[in-house]
Amino acid sequence: MNHDHGMAAPPLSMNGTSGMHYGKKMMMMHMTFFWGKDAEILFSGWPGRRLGGGMYALALIFIFFLAFLVEWISHSRLIKPGGANNMWAGVVQSLLHALRVGLAYLVMLAVMSFNGGVFLMAIAGHMLGFLLFGSRVFKRNMDILSSEKTSDLPPMSC
């Protein structure tokens, strides 16, 4: 009995890419990590092949910044404690959560480009952000021992 419902997997080439046809244009999608500046990250045509590796470097900096921003939002205290208006604090907290999740999804989509440089920059951005905002490195001893809430948002979980 045939259970594939007429769907066939796209053929894999020798370099680990899968081809998908869109009109007359053939789009190649990597199925393994690769190194190189010729990658499409987040949307079609970006960073592209213009300006040599300059746009690729800008894309790597952008991914680093996104990952860093996710960590900053995850460990920030933007809502004043003891505020009188819980409704407003809840709305701000919900907006911060939505922003954090949206940025984390953008980082995930960029990593799904399977470009090794993008992957390393995403990890580096998360690492530096956690080092500065979430680790004990820049906290005073009183902050570490305190059972007080350390951020506005709960920890991210899968």
Backbone as CSV, one residue per row, in Angstrom:
resi,resn,N_x,N_y,N_z,CA_x,CA_y,CA_z,C_x,C_y,C_z
1,MET,0.835,-1.177,0.000,0.000,0.000,0.000,0.883,1.244,0.000
2,ASN,0.583,2.190,-0.840,1.373,3.409,-0.982,0.841,4.478,-0.035
3,HIS,1.684,4.908,0.919,1.262,5.894,1.908,1.842,7.280,1.661
4,ASP,2.503,7.495,0.540,3.122,8.797,0.315,2.169,9.808,-0.311
5,HIS,0.946,9.397,-0.645,-0.087,10.282,-1.184,0.395,11.061,-2.396
6,GLY,1.204,10.428,-3.208,1.675,11.060,-4.430,2.766,12.094,-4.218
7,MET,3.262,12.246,-3.003,4.305,13.226,-2.713,5.658,12.528,-2.750
8,ALA,6.572,13.088,-3.459,7.921,12.534,-3.516,8.880,13.526,-2.892
9,ALA,9.859,13.025,-2.192,10.875,13.895,-1.588,11.730,14.487,-2.692
10,PRO,12.139,15.756,-2.550,13.002,16.341,-3.567,14.342,15.624,-3.596
11,PRO,14.904,15.437,-4.766,16.189,14.727,-4.848,17.305,15.544,-4.215
12,LEU,18.197,14.842,-3.540,19.369,15.486,-2.954,20.520,15.415,-3.938
13,SER,21.258,16.496,-4.041,22.426,16.490,-4.901,23.632,16.006,-4.109
14,MET,24.756,15.929,-4.756,25.967,15.427,-4.115,26.514,16.396,-3.062
15,ASN,26.143,17.699,-3.120,26.674,18.650,-2.160,25.724,18.895,-0.992
16,GLY,24.715,18.053,-0.801,23.829,18.163,0.352,22.750,19.205,0.208
17,THR,22.414,19.592,-1.019,21.364,20.577,-1.210,20.141,19.913,-1.805
18,SER,19.016,20.512,-1.586,17.759,20.022,-2.124,17.201,21.101,-3.028
19,GLY,16.732,20.719,-4.198,16.214,21.708,-5.130,14.709,21.848,-5.034
20,MET,14.222,23.079,-5.111,12.798,23.341,-5.125,12.519,24.270,-6.296
21,HIS,11.510,23.951,-7.094,11.178,24.754,-8.267,10.108,25.777,-7.918
22,TYR,10.351,27.029,-8.216,9.375,28.103,-8.076,9.301,28.800,-9.429
23,GLY,8.283,28.455,-10.195,8.195,28.999,-11.547,9.332,28.436,-12.369
24,LYS,10.123,29.303,-12.964,11.275,28.871,-13.752,12.566,28.962,-12.970
25,LYS,12.487,29.447,-11.734,13.676,29.642,-10.903,13.880,28.431,-10.004
26,MET,15.089,27.926,-9.957,15.426,26.792,-9.100,16.070,27.332,-7.836
27,MET,15.459,27.026,-6.673,16.004,27.479,-5.402,16.722,26.317,-4.739
28,MET,17.972,26.539,-4.339,18.731,25.495,-3.665,18.668,25.712,-2.164
29,MET,18.403,24.645,-1.443,18.302,24.724,0.002,19.312,23.757,0.600
30,HIS,20.200,24.267,1.435,21.215,23.424,2.052,20.591,22.552,3.125
31,MET,21.071,21.331,3.211,20.594,20.397,4.214,21.688,20.088,5.237
32,THR,22.854,20.705,5.093,23.961,20.556,6.028,24.604,21.929,6.207
33,PHE,25.374,22.094,7.288,26.075,23.362,7.484,27.098,23.558,6.377
34,PHE,27.262,24.799,5.970,28.255,25.150,4.960,28.904,26.461,5.361
35,TRP,30.077,26.712,4.809,30.813,27.951,5.070,30.819,28.761,3.792
36,GLY,30.609,30.038,3.914,30.675,30.910,2.747,29.779,32.111,2.906
37,LYS,30.083,33.142,2.132,29.330,34.383,2.222,28.122,34.398,1.300
38,ASP,27.970,33.409,0.451,26.845,33.362,-0.479,25.697,32.574,0.144
39,ALA,24.938,33.237,0.982,23.812,32.605,1.661,22.642,33.566,1.655
40,GLU,21.446,33.028,1.731,20.258,33.853,1.910,19.809,33.684,3.348
41,ILE,19.746,34.800,4.062,19.424,34.775,5.485,18.149,35.584,5.695
42,LEU,17.162,34.982,6.299,15.889,35.581,6.672,14.951,35.860,5.507
43,PHE,15.415,36.432,4.402,14.529,36.637,3.268,15.323,36.606,1.970
44,SER,14.618,36.372,0.886,15.230,36.174,-0.419,16.055,37.390,-0.841
45,GLY,17.262,37.110,-1.302,18.125,38.170,-1.802,18.926,38.913,-0.746
46,TRP,18.847,38.471,0.511,19.592,39.169,1.566,20.499,38.196,2.272
47,PRO,21.756,38.442,2.398,22.466,39.666,2.091,22.849,39.829,0.636
48,GLY,22.716,38.816,-0.167,23.014,38.961,-1.586,24.494,38.915,-1.880
49,ARG,24.824,39.152,-3.128,26.220,39.066,-3.582,26.839,40.443,-3.817
50,ARG,26.130,41.512,-3.518,26.675,42.853,-3.771,27.675,43.245,-2.676
51,LEU,28.564,44.087,-3.017,29.605,44.604,-2.123,30.490,43.513,-1.541
52,GLY,30.689,42.444,-2.274,31.557,41.367,-1.801,31.052,40.777,-0.504
53,GLY,31.897,40.750,0.505,31.511,40.189,1.792,30.972,41.231,2.759
54,GLY,30.867,42.476,2.323,30.393,43.537,3.203,28.965,43.334,3.684
55,MET,28.080,42.950,2.787,26.687,42.710,3.179,26.578,41.457,4.033
56,TYR,27.414,40.464,3.769,27.426,39.256,4.599,27.887,39.599,6.010
57,ALA,28.919,40.436,6.126,29.389,40.868,7.443,28.299,41.648,8.170
58,LEU,27.570,42.501,7.448,26.464,43.232,8.046,25.373,42.269,8.520
59,ALA,25.087,41.234,7.745,24.096,40.231,8.143,24.543,39.501,9.410
60,LEU,25.823,39.180,9.504,26.330,38.510,10.708,26.215,39.418,11.930
61,ILE,26.524,40.696,11.763,26.386,41.646,12.870,24.924,41.769,13.280
62,PHE,24.013,41.778,12.318,22.584,41.866,12.598,22.104,40.653,13.394
63,ILE,22.538,39.454,13.010,22.152,38.233,13.726,22.732,38.254,15.141
64,PHE,23.986,38.682,15.287,24.596,38.814,16.609,23.768,39.758,17.483
65,PHE,23.382,40.907,16.923,22.604,41.892,17.661,21.238,41.338,18.065
66,LEU,20.577,40.604,17.164,19.277,40.004,17.504,19.405,39.043,18.683
67,ALA,20.408,38.164,18.644,20.605,37.207,19.732,20.949,37.917,21.034
68,PHE,21.777,38.944,20.956,22.146,39.743,22.122,20.905,40.422,22.717
69,LEU,20.043,40.957,21.851,18.822,41.622,22.279,17.859,40.651,22.964
70,VAL,17.773,39.421,22.479,16.939,38.405,23.128,17.400,38.202,24.568
71,GLU,18.697,38.115,24.786,19.210,37.924,26.143,18.979,39.157,27.019
72,TRP,19.127,40.346,26.450,18.891,41.550,27.229,17.433,41.628,27.679
73,ILE,16.519,41.366,26.750,15.094,41.396,27.106,14.782,40.316,28.133
74,SER,15.405,39.158,28.007,15.145,38.051,28.923,15.583,38.345,30.344
75,HIS,16.572,39.213,30.534,17.114,39.475,31.865,16.945,40.930,32.316
76,SER,16.074,41.676,31.668,15.928,43.097,32.005,14.855,43.331,33.067
77,ARG,14.967,44.474,33.705,13.973,44.940,34.676,13.474,46.290,34.186
78,LEU,12.552,46.289,33.253,12.036,47.527,32.680,10.778,48.020,33.395
79,ILE,10.079,47.128,34.071,8.856,47.487,34.786,9.228,47.793,36.230
80,LYS,8.832,48.954,36.701,9.149,49.362,38.071,8.407,48.472,39.073
81,PRO,9.114,47.903,40.057,8.434,47.081,41.058,7.546,47.934,41.956
82,GLY,6.448,47.342,42.399,5.560,48.038,43.312,4.691,49.079,42.640
83,GLY,4.552,49.013,41.339,3.708,49.957,40.623,2.246,49.773,40.998
84,ALA,1.479,50.827,40.912,0.079,50.790,41.325,-0.821,50.182,40.257
85,ASN,-0.400,50.206,39.008,-1.278,49.759,37.939,-0.828,48.401,37.402
86,ASN,-1.422,47.327,37.909,-1.069,45.977,37.462,-1.495,45.714,36.026
87,MET,-2.567,46.358,35.589,-3.035,46.170,34.206,-1.970,46.650,33.222
88,TRP,-1.448,47.863,33.454,-0.415,48.419,32.579,0.845,47.556,32.615
89,ALA,1.254,47.119,33.801,2.439,46.274,33.932,2.237,44.958,33.183
90,GLY,1.042,44.396,33.236,0.758,43.155,32.514,0.801,43.326,31.008
91,VAL,0.314,44.460,30.511,0.357,44.735,29.071,1.802,44.898,28.615
92,VAL,2.595,45.663,29.365,4.011,45.857,29.017,4.752,44.527,29.067
93,GLN,4.477,43.720,30.089,5.127,42.415,30.213,4.753,41.517,29.031
94,SER,3.496,41.549,28.609,3.062,40.752,27.456,3.721,41.223,26.169
95,LEU,3.848,42.535,25.995,4.522,43.063,24.807,6.002,42.688,24.797
96,LEU,6.648,42.753,25.951,8.051,42.337,26.038,8.207,40.855,25.698
97,HIS,7.270,40.052,26.179,7.316,38.616,25.882,7.161,38.379,24.379
98,ALA,6.201,39.056,23.757,5.988,38.909,22.314,7.222,39.351,21.531
99,LEU,7.846,40.455,21.942,9.061,40.933,21.278,10.190,39.920,21.419
100,ARG,10.360,39.388,22.627,11.421,38.398,22.863,11.211,37.152,22.011
101,VAL,10.000,36.640,21.972,9.709,35.436,21.185,9.899,35.715,19.695
102,GLY,9.436,36.876,19.233,9.608,37.223,17.819,11.071,37.318,17.420
103,LEU,11.877,37.955,18.256,13.308,38.054,17.962,13.987,36.691,18.014
104,ALA,13.588,35.854,18.969,14.163,34.509,19.066,13.802,33.686,17.824
105,TYR,12.580,33.844,17.315,12.202,33.141,16.084,13.002,33.643,14.884
106,LEU,13.281,34.947,14.825,14.105,35.460,13.733,15.513,34.871,13.782
107,VAL,16.080,34.762,14.981,17.399,34.141,15.125,17.335,32.679,14.677
108,MET,16.268,31.980,15.081,16.118,30.579,14.690,16.028,30.450,13.166
109,LEU,15.248,31.312,12.524,15.126,31.253,11.070,16.455,31.554,10.386
110,ALA,17.220,32.477,10.936,18.530,32.777,10.362,19.456,31.575,10.487
111,VAL,19.434,30.905,11.624,20.272,29.715,11.820,19.850,28.612,10.859
112,MET,18.576,28.578,10.504,18.095,27.562,9.569,18.600,27.790,8.151
113,SER,19.357,28.852,7.913,20.017,29.026,6.617,21.169,28.031,6.482
114,PHE,21.546,27.388,7.593,22.614,26.397,7.658,23.991,26.981,7.335
115,ASN,24.126,28.286,7.455,25.416,28.927,7.254,26.191,28.876,8.563
116,GLY,27.412,28.379,8.534,28.217,28.229,9.738,28.505,29.549,10.425
117,GLY,28.755,30.599,9.668,29.021,31.908,10.257,27.807,32.461,10.988
118,VAL,26.624,32.283,10.418,25.390,32.736,11.063,25.186,31.991,12.368
119,PHE,25.405,30.684,12.340,25.251,29.866,13.547,26.198,30.354,14.648
120,LEU,27.454,30.564,14.299,28.436,31.009,15.296,28.113,32.396,15.846
121,MET,27.634,33.307,14.993,27.285,34.647,15.463,26.047,34.628,16.356
122,ALA,25.093,33.756,16.072,23.911,33.631,16.933,24.321,33.116,18.308
123,ILE,25.182,32.119,18.342,25.668,31.582,19.616,26.469,32.649,20.367
124,ALA,27.330,33.375,19.645,28.145,34.414,20.282,27.269,35.537,20.846
125,GLY,26.223,35.926,20.138,25.324,36.962,20.623,24.592,36.532,21.882
126,HIS,24.096,35.284,21.896,23.444,34.763,23.098,24.449,34.668,24.256
127,MET,25.657,34.219,23.962,26.662,34.051,25.006,27.045,35.397,25.633
128,LEU,27.358,36.394,24.805,27.749,37.696,25.341,26.581,38.355,26.078
129,GLY,25.375,38.230,25.535,24.209,38.780,26.205,23.975,38.143,27.560
130,PHE,24.122,36.828,27.630,23.951,36.154,28.915,25.075,36.529,29.880
131,LEU,26.302,36.611,29.368,27.433,36.995,30.211,27.192,38.362,30.858
132,LEU,26.729,39.326,30.067,26.535,40.678,30.573,25.287,40.832,31.434
133,PHE,24.189,40.151,31.074,22.916,40.405,31.739,22.404,39.274,32.616
134,GLY,22.837,38.046,32.380,22.264,36.925,33.108,23.206,36.200,34.045
135,SER,24.491,36.336,33.836,25.441,35.597,34.665,25.781,36.379,35.929
136,ARG,26.592,35.789,36.761,26.994,36.403,38.028,28.179,37.358,37.887
137,VAL,28.731,37.466,36.713,29.962,38.236,36.516,29.816,39.686,36.978
138,PHE,28.729,40.350,36.614,28.575,41.767,36.921,27.534,42.032,38.001
139,LYS,27.199,41.024,38.779,26.227,41.203,39.851,26.962,41.338,41.178
140,ARG,26.393,42.130,42.068,26.949,42.240,43.414,26.522,41.017,44.216
141,ASN,27.228,40.720,45.294,26.897,39.565,46.131,25.481,39.650,46.676
142,MET,25.001,40.834,46.983,23.647,40.999,47.510,22.611,40.614,46.458
143,ASP,22.891,40.916,45.170,21.962,40.560,44.100,21.870,39.057,43.933
144,ILE,22.992,38.352,44.115,23.021,36.911,43.925,22.268,36.212,45.050
145,LEU,22.441,36.679,46.276,21.811,36.033,47.422,20.338,36.386,47.562
146,SER,19.924,37.477,46.971,18.549,37.931,47.104,17.596,37.000,46.362
147,SER,16.467,36.745,46.964,15.452,35.922,46.289,14.519,36.800,45.470
148,GLU,14.850,38.073,45.347,14.043,39.014,44.583,14.058,38.634,43.102
149,LYS,12.989,38.934,42.430,12.850,38.654,41.002,13.961,39.371,40.221
150,THR,14.613,38.659,39.306,15.751,39.231,38.595,15.386,39.779,37.234
151,SER,14.183,39.486,36.700,13.779,40.041,35.414,12.257,40.128,35.355
152,ASP,11.765,40.847,34.366,10.322,41.013,34.187,9.672,39.768,33.597
153,LEU,10.427,38.993,32.847,9.868,37.841,32.134,10.366,36.535,32.731
154,PRO,9.545,35.486,32.654,10.014,34.183,33.098,11.067,33.650,32.128
155,PRO,11.855,32.661,32.561,12.878,32.109,31.670,12.255,31.493,30.412
156,MET,13.005,31.550,29.322,12.536,30.922,28.079,12.656,29.411,28.222
157,SER,11.705,28.704,27.674,11.757,27.246,27.699,11.280,26.711,26.365
158,CYS,11.692,25.507,26.062,11.315,24.880,24.798,10.031,24.105,24.952
